[in-house]
Amino acid sequence: CSKDSKFRSLWKNESFRIAFSNRVLEIAEECFDAEEMKAFIQHYMVEMEPILSKSWKRFYGSQNQKRSEYIERLTHIQSFFSNRKNYVDNWLSEFLQ
């Protein structure tokens, strides 16, 4: 793919690699801060659960597992954001080698 070859060409430039790495780390630390994402997800859970509960009851009946699935999914997403910085650090260290 031509996009890959362009990136590989840029990657040969040390100043590009440093700038790229710094920007990825900045995004990981600031744009997706674990505590901010946790607060956002918790707010989302509180706001959406009553609305979704009505929908789940309507389409799946009163005895459904949708609430537990909902909580499980959002807990998984929250865990991802809590550990995201570690994944980024590991990926960058491998990628920079």
Secondary structure, DSSP 8 states (H G I E B T S, - for coil): -HHHHHHHHHHTSHHHHHHHHHHHHHIIIIIT-HHHHHHHHHHHHHHHHHHHHHHHHHHH-SS-SHHHHHHHHHHHHHHHHHHHHHHHHHHHHHHT-
